[in-house]
């Protein structure tokens, strides 16, 4: 930094202000401005520039490189864009029950108020809450930020932070005990993505602040879709960052189909209601069994339909749910369905092998009835841990010489805290169910598992190299 300037921000601002653009009228007083500056994650800044201003900037002394801001993606299967509801931090996972009130003297952070968030809501567990949206406001100047505060309004942050370091909570279930990996760690939350838009410049601002505040472990469940990726805790990334792949955990959520002849078949189901569908007609024919439209079942709503076609099972589930059919049997062996699926109708998914017996029964038996039971859980039904179908084994296509991911952690159907005013499940097309805890899948869920373990190890060593060795070499080999 030149001696004429008192700070890096001063230097950046003066440099940007000196640029002129042929795209602006000569009489205009409007000058390009620095959107944000960074001091700890790196020395740099973000700014809104015309192309000719950028070319002029590239000729200045001290510039190493310039990149366009990129949109960020959250590494999870849940679709949040249709939600405009407001989660809350008041989950028991972030309670400071059992915590000493003392906050480390070296801590430099603090709680930032904003929309529907009073700084006094922070406690001895949640010691920092900040938000960063300058990049969004610069990229979309006329956008209306729906929740301009650190309060989570999509659920992703609530889920991942409770996984990494949520406090002990009893009686947890989907509609037990649950706790984060490092349950006694203190949490600092930095909101850097928004339903309206997600930009890398805001992520960098959050990283910069976290380092300045004195955070020990940073958990980032997000990445970039474009080439030249820097996905910090997903499929690929830089060699000095721990990258985490996602695995299954050998647990199956099931429903049992019992035919009229007494033969029972266990299939996959995550239907959220504690329902019992008993002795309803079982129907299998070409008209109904395509399950290709909600209008396909005009005379079969009071029955259990066997859906047998090449269409997507998720589409079939949607059609059956919209038609309000009493029950359905779906046929699939797609592992992604079991790892990430949802069930919005009283349905069960069985394998093609089991389906042969069910279809044969439906075609030949005189007593065509069936019953179904839901909300069953089985452990040890599959080889685990194995790499999830949606997760990369590595190495990165962009950087094949760097062996990433470094480690694998649980990522499929992970139960963690969920905002009670955001739907956790739905039945049909218009019944939304709330719950304090919810299942999500993807590398977003694997990342905080590893982050929590890293926090535990950091209590015993401040040596980053030894910490990485401890994580990588004390676990079971990946299958």
Secondary structure, DSSP 8 states (H G I E B T S, - for coil): --TT-SSHHHHHHHHHHT---TTS-TT------EEEEESSS-SEEEE---HHHHHHHTTSTT--------BEEESSS---TT------S--GGG--TT--S---TT----B--BTTB-GGG--SSEEEEEE--HHHHHHSTT---S--SSS-SSSHHHHHHHHHH---EES-----EE--TTTTS-EEEEE---SS--BHHHHHHHHHHHHHHT-S-----EEE-SSS---TTSS---TTS--EEEE--SEEEEEEEEETTS-EEEEE----S--EEEEEEEE--HHHHT---GGG-TT-TTEEEEE-SSS-HHHHHHHHHHHT-SEEEEE---HHHHHH----SSEEEE-HHHHHHHHHHHHH-SS-EEEEEEEEEEESSS--S-B-TTS--S--SS-TTS----EEEE-SSEEEE--TTS-SEEETTTEEE--SEEEE-SHHHHHHHHHHHHHHHHTT---HHHHHHHHHHSS----
